[in-house]
Amino acid sequence: MPVEPMPMPVASLKDEASFTAAEIDRFFSNLLAKPGDSRDPLYEAMCHAAIDGGKRMRPLLVRAAGRLFDVPEERLLRAGAAIEAIHVYSLIHDDLPCMDDDDLRRGKPTLHKAYDEAIAVLAGDSLHDLAFVVLADEATHPEPQVRVDLIAELAKAAGPVGMAGGQVMDLEAEKMGELGIEDITRLQQLKTGALIEYCVEAACILARKDADARTPYRGYARNVGLAFQIADDLLDVGGDEEKAGKRLHKDEDAGKATFVSLLGEERAREQANILVEQAIEHLHDHGEEADLMRAIARYAVERDR
């Protein structure tokens, strides 16, 4: 049995996260420069939502997974920015009055509050489209087949068999009453987990790993995605709104079934910790090059926002 590496120091994770956030902000700032015409409000709204906020966990996870295979940093950052664009678009639409009707996101007014609903919808749509523009560019990878695979897998992760499908299941759950743990697990694997799984998948695609070689990394991502959602449910019950930068207790107020409502806080926290350890076990063939991925797995349940 390989000796389990020591956990990466928290400072290292913070440094990596800070670097990733700065690079993603720089990328969006360059890409979303205002054209100087009547489209300027749209670009301003996209910047409001995409720049200077959030944990940037998804692009950080792409970088961490790519590090296992020595994928060039610029390619990883571009893939991470594409995923972040999809994530931000989903948050914009999730905050709309027709969805969760939220006023605060990442410590700032939500987009339909800062601008209006029409601009918010169009900004979300534009960020969605931008993700595929980024992946289709030769700067992301010189080989067309790699770019096609990146695009196809992201479309799956974001669409009806992934994030959007999970969101519909979440909306329907409000009408169906109490759901069981299997139902909630399936819902969250799509709504939250699909995009997190794609972060690791994207690194594997960039490294040209075949489908069989990706199996342990998919397992890691699936476990981390569920642990992350359980931690979100725990924060929704007992977190700090100022640190979270968004309204909490939404699920409880809406009477939604969650991992916490079904398992209780103690069992939910135990389950999240088990998932983290299982995720880390998927990396047993790797040494210190996987330390960042191990640190991300632990952060998923130790975070306070």
N, C-alpha and C positions, 0 to 999 in steps of 0.2 A: 504493500500500500504506500503511495506517495505521501510524504509528510505535508500536511496542510500548511501553506505559507501563512506567515503572520499577516494580520489585517493591515491594509495600507493606512498610514497615519491620516487623521482627519484633515490636517492642513494640506496634504497632497490632493485630496479630493476637492477641497475648496479651491485650491490653485487651478486645478484642471477645469472645474466648473466656471471659475471666473474667466479663464482664458477662452473657453468655449463661448460663453455669453458675449464677451467682447468681440470675438470673431464673427459670431452670428449677427450682432448689431451692425458691425462694419459691413458685412455682406448685404444686409437689407438696406442700409443707408445708401450704398452705392447703386443698388439695383432699383431703388424706389425714389431716385432723384426726381423732383417735380419737373414736368415738361414745360411749364411756363405758359399754360393755356387753361381752358375751362375745365380740364381734367384734374387740376391741382387739388381740389378738395378730396378727390378719390385717393390720390397718392398720400396726402396728409393723413387721411383716415387709416390707410394701410400701415403707415409708419407708426401712428398712435397705437395700433394694436400689436404690431410685430416687433417694435424696438423698445429696449429698456424695460424688460419685465419678464417674469416667469423663471422657472428653475433651469430651463434649457436641458432638461434631463435627456430628452430624445436625441438631440445632436451629440450630447456628451456620450451617450450609449453607443452611437455610431462610431465615434472616435475610439472608444474603449474596445469595441469589438474589432475594429479595423487594425488596432495595434497588435492583435494576436497574429495577424497575417502580413504585417509590414505594408499595408496599403498606404500610398502617399497621402499626406495630411490634407492637401488641398481637395482631393477627391472626396475624402471623408467629410470635410466641412461643407462641400457643396451638397452632398447627399443629406447631411444633417439639416442644412438650411431648407431643403425641399420638404423634409418631414416636418420641420417646425412651421413652415408655411401652411401645410395641411392642418396641423394641430391648431394654429391660430385661427384659421378659417372656421374650424369646428367650434372654437370657443365663441367667436363672434356670433355665429348662428345660434349656438346654444343659449346665449344671453338674450336673444330677441324676445319681445313680448309673446310671440307665438310658441315659444319654448319655455325657458325658465324665468323670463322677464326679470333679469338681474340688473342692478344699477352699478355694481362695482366688480372690476376684474383686474388682477395684478396691481391692486392699490390705486387704480385709476378709474374714472367713469367708463362704463361700458360704451361701446362704439355708437350704439343707437341713442345714447344719452349725450355723448360728446358731440355727435353730429346729428344724424336722423336715421330712421329705419331704412330708407332707400339707399343711402350711402353705406350703411352697415352691411346690407345684403350684397351690394356690389363690391365692397371691399373684401368681404368673405369669398365671393365668387372669384375675384381677381387673384387673391392669394392661393386659392385652390388651383387655378390655371397656371400661376407662376411656378408652382412646384414642378409641374411637368415640363415647363420651358427650361428650368434649371437642369433637370435630369437629361433632357434631350440634347443638351449642349455637349460638344466634343470635349470641353474642359472637364466634364465630369468623368468621362472615360473615352479613350480613343476608339474603342471597338463598338460598332453599332449594336451588336447582339447584347452586349452588357448593358447598354443604355436602354434597349427595348425591354430587357428583363427587369431592370430597375423600375421602369415606368409601369409595366404590367403588374408587378407585385404591389407597387404602391396603390395603383387603382383598385386592386382587390382589397387591400387593407383598409382603404378609405370608403369603399362602396357598400352595397347591400349585403355582401358576405363578410363585411368587417364593421368599421366604425358606424357608418350610417345605419346599417341593419341593427346594430346594438342600440342605437339611439331610438329607433322605432320600437324595438322590444321594450325599452325603458318607458316610452310614452304609453304603450299598450298596457304595461304592467300597472299603471295608475288606475286603469279601468277594471283590471282582472282581480284586484284584491291581493291577498297574501300569496306570495310565491315561495317555493321551496328553495333550499340551498343549491340544488342542481340548476334550477332556473336562473338564479342570480349569478351563479358561476358562469353559465353559458352567456348570459346577457353581458357581463363585464368582460369576458374573454373577447367579445366582439367590440363593444363600445370603447373600452380602454386598452385591452390587451393586444388587439390586432395591430395597432400602430406601433406599440412598443416592440412587438415581435418583429415587425418590419425593420426596425432600427438595426437589429442584429442580422436579419436577412440581407439588408442592403450591403452591410460590410462583407458578408459571405459572397454576394454577387460580385462586388467590386474585386474581391480576391479570386474570383472564378472557381469557387468551391462547388463541387457537384452536389446534387440533392442529398445523397446519403451522408456526405461529410458534414452537412449542416445540422444533422439531427440533434447532437448535444447542445448546440447553440440555440436551436429552437426551444429545446426543453428549458434551458436557462431563461430565455426571454418570457416563456409562458409562465413560469413560476414567479419571476420578478413582476410581471404585469398584474398577476392576481394579488401578490403581496402589496403592491403599490395601491391597488384599489381598496383593499382591506384597510390599509393605513389611511386612505382618504376618508373612508367611512368612520374610522375612529376619530379623525380630526374634525369631521363634521359634527360629531357629538361633543367632543371635549376640547377642541382646538381654540386658538386665539384668532379672532377675525382680523385684528390689525396685522398680525404676522401672516395670516393666510392671504390677505389682500382681496378677500371676497366674502360674500355672505355665507355664514355657516348655518347649520341646523335645517337646511332646506329639505332634506329627505325625511327627517323626523317630522317637520311641520306638515309635509305633504302626505305623511302616512305611508311612505314607500318602504318596502322590505329591503333591507341591506344585510351585509354580513354581520354587522353589529346587532341589528334588531333580531336576527335569527339565531345567532350564536351567543350573544352577550359580549361585553367588552373583553373580559378575560380570555374566553375561548377564541375570540376573533384575533386578539393579539398573539396568542399561542400559535394559531394557524398561520398567521403572517410570518412568524419567526421560523416555523417549519418550512414554509415555502422558500424562504431566503436560504436556509441551509441546503435544501434540495437544489436550488439554483446554483449555489456555489459548488456543490458536488459534481454538477455537469462540467465543471472546468478542471476536473482533477488531473487531466493530462497536461495542463499548462502550469508554468511556474510564475515568476514575478511579472511576466508580461500580461497576466490576467488580473493583477492586483486591482487595477482600476475597475474592472467589471465586478470583482468581489466587493469593493467599497461601494459601488453603486447599488448592488443588491442590499447591502446592510442599510444604506441611506434610505432606501425605499420605505423601510419601516421605522427608522429612527428620526426622521425629519419632523419638524414642528410646523410645516406649512405645505 
